[in-house]
């Protein structure tokens, strides 16, 4: 349901990010010292990869950041029509022949993994609507060097596919849910299905996912009154609720008045749960993670608007049509589909990828 959700609206919509709006609000400027900010975590990551014989300079950018995390959009289609994700009349979709086939997805994924990618996240659109999703997971999870195969999904049809996906090697799940009120859900998504998402969360816990991450985009006047209700989900279940600042995208009528900042959300949670305590984050973590005394799960905040996390970013994105993006918020895309279909070797594809990553500023 979300973009990045932070992945989930159609990949074609993510190309129209209102980059200037986002930058003007956050005040981001290129920082010549960004490489020094990242140097410690990058060095540690490099040492780890060297020990495993998986280090490659193909995925090192001009700031010295090593990109070991690849997000793959499997489809532009989605079975929801979330108001903040796409216009009411939907988005123009690419012709089917322009999209990557299963074999092409696996081929490109293998090129990235052999270059140092250790985590892949499947996104969309909505990845579970691909009929071959289980087969894709089986093939991806068998790639040598891949340590984590994750998926971000809206959960609508997830439950019936969960056992097969677990067996296929899917190791972690993010499920998008912005409200615990069915009527609000239908209003926001323009579709029914709230009960199905709740069932998917419970079923994911039942089959052994721990934690199950629940992505919640917080919008003033819509669901900001539910923040503590979401936090309460973590009391007795291994759920990590991830509160996400509302971000601008074409068609979602973004307005700063709808933005509930990280500090506001943190204050709300801490007022209700005084034992809220910051947890240790990984160097490349996009979320600020917290625990609540007596709760089995955790809560996190993704500060996309107010406290950007560019310095530690290790993410790359492969769109459903085979275009490659080094930065989610950047306009640049590099086509990998056409060279692949023209018979490019793995080494030639790596040269294209490396050139795009190295030139990223």
C-alpha positions as CSV (number, residue, x, y, z in Angstrom):
1,X,0.0,0.0,0.0
2,X,2.9,2.4,0.4
3,X,5.5,3.2,-1.8
4,X,8.9,2.4,-0.2
5,X,6.5,0.8,1.2
6,X,8.6,2.9,1.1
7,X,7.7,0.2,-1.0
8,X,4.5,-0.4,-2.2
9,X,2.6,1.6,-4.9
10,X,3.3,0.8,-8.5
11,X,7.0,1.3,-9.4
12,X,5.9,3.5,-12.2
13,X,4.5,6.0,-9.6
14,X,7.8,6.0,-7.7
15,X,9.5,7.7,-10.7
16,X,7.4,10.8,-10.1
17,X,8.6,11.4,-6.6
18,X,8.3,15.1,-5.8
19,X,12.0,15.4,-5.1
20,X,12.1,19.1,-4.9
21,X,9.3,19.2,-2.3
22,X,11.0,16.6,-0.2
23,X,14.4,18.3,-0.4
24,X,13.0,21.8,0.4
25,X,11.2,20.4,3.4
26,X,14.1,18.4,4.8
27,X,16.8,20.9,3.7
28,X,19.0,18.3,2.2
29,X,22.2,19.5,0.6
30,X,25.1,17.5,-0.7
31,X,27.5,17.0,2.2
32,X,31.1,16.6,1.2
33,X,31.8,14.8,4.4
34,X,29.1,12.2,4.0
35,X,31.8,9.5,3.2
36,X,33.4,10.1,6.6
37,X,30.0,9.8,8.3
38,X,29.6,6.4,6.7
39,X,33.2,5.3,6.8
40,X,33.0,3.2,10.0
41,X,30.0,1.1,9.0
42,X,31.3,0.8,5.5
43,X,34.7,-0.4,6.7
44,X,33.1,-3.0,9.0
45,X,30.9,-4.2,6.1
46,X,33.8,-4.4,3.8
47,X,35.9,-6.5,6.3
48,X,32.9,-8.9,6.7
49,X,32.5,-9.3,3.0
50,X,36.3,-9.9,2.5
51,X,36.2,-12.7,5.0
52,X,33.4,-14.3,3.1
53,X,35.1,-13.7,-0.3
54,X,32.0,-11.8,-1.5
55,X,33.5,-8.3,-1.7
56,X,33.2,-6.4,-5.0
57,X,33.8,-2.8,-5.9
58,X,31.0,-3.0,-8.4
59,X,28.5,-1.7,-5.8
60,X,30.6,1.0,-4.1
61,X,29.5,4.5,-4.8
62,X,31.4,7.8,-4.9
63,X,30.8,8.3,-1.2
64,X,32.3,4.9,-0.3
65,X,29.0,3.4,0.5
66,X,28.6,-0.3,-0.2
67,X,25.2,-1.2,-1.6
68,X,24.4,-4.7,-0.3
69,X,20.6,-4.4,-0.3
70,X,18.5,-4.8,-3.5
71,X,14.8,-4.0,-3.7
72,X,13.1,-5.7,-6.7
73,X,9.7,-4.6,-7.9
74,X,8.1,-7.7,-9.4
75,X,5.1,-5.9,-10.9
76,X,3.6,-2.4,-11.3
77,X,0.1,-3.8,-10.5
78,X,-1.6,-3.6,-7.2
79,X,-4.9,-4.9,-5.8
80,X,-5.4,-1.7,-3.7
81,X,-5.8,1.9,-4.8
82,X,-4.4,3.7,-1.7
83,X,-5.1,7.4,-1.9
84,X,-1.6,8.5,-0.9
85,X,0.0,6.1,-3.3
86,X,-1.7,6.8,-6.7
87,X,-4.3,9.0,-8.2
88,X,-7.9,8.0,-8.0
89,X,-7.9,7.0,-11.7
90,X,-4.9,4.8,-11.3
91,X,-1.5,4.9,-13.0
92,X,-0.5,4.1,-16.6
93,X,1.1,0.7,-16.6
94,X,3.9,-0.6,-18.9
95,X,3.0,-3.2,-21.5
96,X,3.6,-6.7,-20.3
97,X,6.4,-7.2,-22.8
98,X,8.3,-4.4,-21.2
99,X,8.4,-6.1,-17.9
100,X,11.0,-8.6,-16.7
101,X,10.2,-12.3,-17.0
102,X,10.9,-14.7,-14.1
103,X,14.1,-15.8,-15.8
104,X,15.2,-12.2,-16.3
105,X,14.5,-11.3,-12.7
106,X,16.6,-14.3,-11.5
107,X,19.5,-13.5,-13.9
108,X,19.8,-9.9,-12.8
109,X,19.4,-10.8,-9.2
110,X,22.3,-13.3,-9.5
111,X,24.4,-10.5,-11.1
112,X,23.8,-8.3,-8.1
113,X,24.3,-11.1,-5.5
114,X,27.5,-12.2,-7.1
115,X,28.6,-8.5,-6.8
116,X,28.0,-8.4,-3.1
117,X,24.2,-8.0,-2.5
118,X,23.3,-10.1,0.5
119,X,19.7,-9.0,1.0
120,X,16.8,-8.8,-1.5
121,X,13.4,-7.4,-0.8
122,X,10.5,-8.1,-3.2
123,X,8.1,-5.3,-3.7
124,X,5.7,-4.0,-6.3
125,X,3.0,-2.9,-6.9
126,X,1.9,-5.9,-4.9
127,X,4.3,-8.8,-5.3
128,X,1.9,-11.5,-4.2
129,X,-0.3,-11.0,-7.2
130,X,2.4,-12.5,-9.4
131,X,1.3,-16.1,-10.1
132,X,4.9,-17.3,-10.0
133,X,5.8,-15.6,-6.7
134,X,6.6,-18.9,-5.0
135,X,8.8,-20.1,-7.9
136,X,10.7,-16.7,-7.8
137,X,11.3,-17.1,-4.1
138,X,12.6,-20.6,-4.5
139,X,15.1,-19.6,-7.1
140,X,16.2,-16.4,-5.4
141,X,16.7,-18.1,-2.0
142,X,19.0,-20.6,-3.6
143,X,21.4,-17.9,-4.9
144,X,24.8,-18.3,-3.4
145,X,25.7,-15.4,-1.1
146,X,22.1,-14.3,-0.5
147,X,21.4,-14.2,3.3
148,X,18.0,-12.6,3.5
149,X,15.0,-12.8,1.2
150,X,12.3,-10.3,2.3
151,X,9.0,-9.1,1.0
152,X,6.8,-6.0,1.5
153,X,3.1,-6.8,0.9
154,X,-0.3,-5.3,1.5
155,X,-1.4,-8.7,3.0
156,X,-4.6,-9.0,1.0
157,X,-3.9,-12.4,-0.5
158,X,-0.9,-13.3,1.6
159,X,-2.5,-15.8,4.0
160,X,-3.2,-18.5,1.5
161,X,0.4,-18.3,0.1
162,X,2.2,-18.1,3.4
163,X,3.1,-21.8,3.9
164,X,4.5,-22.1,0.4
165,X,6.4,-18.8,0.6
166,X,7.9,-19.9,3.9
167,X,9.0,-23.2,2.4
168,X,10.3,-21.3,-0.7
169,X,12.8,-19.5,1.5
170,X,11.1,-16.2,2.2
171,X,12.9,-15.2,5.4
172,X,11.2,-11.9,6.5
173,X,7.9,-10.0,6.0
174,X,6.7,-6.4,6.1
175,X,2.9,-6.1,5.9
176,X,1.4,-2.7,5.2
177,X,-1.5,-1.5,7.4
178,X,-2.4,2.1,8.1
179,X,-5.4,1.7,10.2
180,X,-7.1,-0.7,12.6
181,X,-10.5,0.6,11.7
182,X,-12.1,-1.3,8.8
183,X,-14.1,1.7,7.6
184,X,-11.0,3.9,7.4
185,X,-9.2,1.1,5.6
186,X,-11.8,1.0,2.9
187,X,-11.8,4.7,2.6
188,X,-8.0,5.0,2.2
189,X,-7.5,2.0,-0.1
190,X,-10.7,2.3,-2.1
191,X,-11.1,-1.5,-1.5
192,X,-12.3,-3.9,1.1
193,X,-9.8,-6.3,2.8
194,X,-9.0,-5.1,6.3
195,X,-9.8,-8.4,7.9
196,X,-7.6,-10.2,5.3
197,X,-4.6,-8.1,6.3
198,X,-5.2,-8.7,10.0
199,X,-5.4,-12.4,9.2
200,X,-2.2,-12.3,7.3
201,X,-0.4,-10.7,10.2
202,X,-1.6,-13.4,12.6
203,X,-0.9,-16.2,10.1
204,X,2.6,-14.9,9.5
205,X,3.3,-15.1,13.2
206,X,1.8,-18.5,13.3
207,X,4.1,-19.9,10.6
208,X,7.2,-18.5,12.4
209,X,8.0,-15.1,11.1
210,X,9.6,-13.2,14.0
211,X,9.2,-10.3,14.0
212,X,6.4,-9.6,11.6
213,X,7.0,-6.0,10.6
214,X,3.9,-3.8,10.2
215,X,4.4,-0.7,8.1
216,X,2.1,2.2,9.1
217,X,2.1,5.5,7.2
218,X,0.9,8.1,9.7
219,X,-1.2,11.0,8.4
220,X,-2.7,13.8,10.5
221,X,-6.4,13.7,10.7
222,X,-6.6,10.2,9.4
223,X,-4.8,7.7,11.7
224,X,-2.7,9.8,14.1
225,X,-5.2,9.0,16.8
226,X,-4.3,5.3,16.4
227,X,-0.6,5.5,17.1
228,X,-0.9,4.0,20.6
229,X,-3.4,1.4,19.3
230,X,-0.7,0.2,16.9
231,X,1.9,0.2,19.6
232,X,-0.4,-2.0,21.7
233,X,-0.2,-4.7,19.0
234,X,3.4,-5.3,20.2
235,X,2.4,-6.2,23.8
236,X,1.8,-10.0,23.3
237,X,3.0,-10.7,19.8
238,X,6.4,-10.5,18.0
239,X,5.3,-7.5,15.9
240,X,7.5,-4.6,14.9
241,X,5.3,-1.7,14.2
242,X,7.1,0.8,11.9
243,X,5.6,4.3,11.9
244,X,6.5,6.0,8.6
245,X,6.4,9.8,8.1
246,X,4.0,10.7,5.3
247,X,6.0,11.4,2.1
248,X,5.2,13.3,-1.1
249,X,4.3,11.5,-4.3
250,X,2.6,12.6,-7.5
251,X,-1.1,12.2,-7.1
252,X,-1.3,11.9,-3.3
253,X,-2.0,15.6,-2.8
254,X,0.8,15.8,-0.3
255,X,0.5,18.6,2.2
256,X,2.8,19.4,5.1
257,X,-0.2,19.8,7.3
258,X,-0.8,16.0,6.9
259,X,2.8,15.2,8.1
260,X,3.1,13.9,11.7
261,X,6.8,14.1,12.5
262,X,8.9,11.5,14.2
263,X,9.2,13.7,17.3
264,X,5.5,14.1,17.6
265,X,4.9,10.3,17.2
266,X,7.7,9.6,19.7
267,X,6.1,11.9,22.2
268,X,2.7,10.3,21.8
269,X,4.1,6.8,22.3
270,X,6.3,7.8,25.2
271,X,3.4,9.5,27.0
272,X,1.4,6.3,26.9
273,X,4.4,4.1,27.5
274,X,7.0,5.8,29.7
275,X,9.3,2.7,29.6
276,X,9.9,3.3,25.9
277,X,13.7,2.8,25.4
278,X,15.9,3.2,22.3
279,X,17.4,0.0,21.0
280,X,20.7,-0.4,19.2
281,X,20.3,0.2,15.4
282,X,22.4,-1.3,12.7
283,X,24.7,1.1,10.8
284,X,22.5,0.9,7.6
285,X,19.2,0.9,9.4
286,X,16.5,3.3,8.1
287,X,14.4,3.0,11.2
288,X,14.9,4.2,14.7
289,X,14.0,1.3,16.9
290,X,12.5,1.2,20.4
291,X,11.4,-1.4,22.9
292,X,8.6,-1.1,25.5
293,X,9.0,-2.8,28.9
294,X,6.9,-5.9,29.1
295,X,6.1,-6.0,25.3
296,X,7.2,-8.9,23.2
297,X,7.4,-6.8,20.1
298,X,9.0,-3.4,19.3
299,X,8.1,-0.1,17.6
300,X,10.2,1.8,15.1
301,X,10.1,5.2,13.3
302,X,11.1,5.8,9.7
303,X,12.0,9.5,9.5
304,X,11.9,9.9,5.8
305,X,11.0,13.6,5.9
306,X,12.5,15.1,9.1
307,X,15.8,13.1,9.6
308,X,17.0,11.6,6.3
309,X,19.3,8.6,6.4
310,X,21.3,9.0,3.2
311,X,24.7,8.7,4.9
312,X,24.0,5.0,5.8
313,X,22.0,4.1,2.7
314,X,23.0,0.7,1.2
315,X,19.9,0.2,-1.0
316,X,19.5,-0.2,-4.7
317,X,16.3,-0.7,-6.7
318,X,15.4,-2.8,-9.7
319,X,12.1,-1.8,-11.2
320,X,9.6,-4.1,-12.8
321,X,10.6,-3.0,-16.3
322,X,14.3,-3.7,-15.7
323,X,15.3,-0.1,-15.0
324,X,17.9,0.3,-12.2
325,X,17.9,3.1,-9.7
326,X,20.7,3.8,-7.2
327,X,18.7,6.4,-5.3
328,X,14.9,6.2,-4.6
329,X,14.7,10.0,-4.6
330,X,16.9,10.5,-7.6
331,X,15.5,10.9,-11.2
332,X,18.2,8.8,-12.8
333,X,17.5,5.3,-14.1
334,X,19.7,2.9,-16.1
335,X,18.1,0.3,-18.3
336,X,19.3,-3.3,-17.7
337,X,16.5,-5.1,-19.6
338,X,17.5,-4.2,-23.1
339,X,21.2,-5.1,-22.7
340,X,20.1,-8.4,-21.1
341,X,17.8,-9.2,-24.0
342,X,20.5,-8.3,-26.5
343,X,22.7,-11.0,-25.0
344,X,25.0,-9.0,-22.6
345,X,27.2,-11.2,-20.4
346,X,27.2,-11.0,-16.6
347,X,30.4,-9.0,-16.7
348,X,28.9,-6.6,-19.2
349,X,25.9,-6.1,-17.0
350,X,28.2,-5.6,-14.0
351,X,30.0,-2.8,-15.9
352,X,26.7,-1.0,-16.5
353,X,25.7,-1.4,-12.9
354,X,29.1,-0.3,-11.6
355,X,29.1,2.8,-13.8
356,X,25.7,3.8,-12.4
357,X,26.6,3.2,-8.8
358,X,30.1,4.8,-9.0
359,X,28.7,8.0,-10.7
360,X,26.0,8.4,-8.0
361,X,26.4,11.7,-6.1
